[in-house]
């Protein structure tokens, strides 16, 4: 059965890089849909600049035109820290044996061994890792603990994602886009344009609610 993609993040704000990752993952990994899950209380970084309700609404507006994208608001409604392993435990309880694929970029994947209960992720979902064209994940370049955990899991054939509910690591090439939420926040704070870096409905929402502006209102 086609796997279900899972894309979590702070999305502070959501931008075209997130959307391309989700869309290219959907196509490359033959996903039935991508479930977007904005974090309520991200445990590994400082508090988000925009409130959870704003970040959730921006994601909803960003994905509204794509029927393969669905938004899950469970974490923004919770006061508990948004750990990926706990999110996947919830989704696994709902999905039964349906394959799940946790989507992430290569940089996040290489830091996986710093995540809360990271080894438990492999029992809950596959990992879909976006890499730049011409680049391949290498066990030799991974941290030792991660390389040991991935020795028998790593591959490039998306067909394996259908065979079992969890446990594989499949990489896919993604069109490089040098866009980051921090770059967008900096540009917004400086009063510079962010047109074509994020969807127009998100940009309009940011303008309407004066998000990411300097304290003096600029």
Order of alpha helices (4+ residues) and beta strands (2+ residues): beta-alpha-beta-alpha-beta-alpha-beta-alpha-alpha-beta-alpha-beta-beta-alpha-alpha
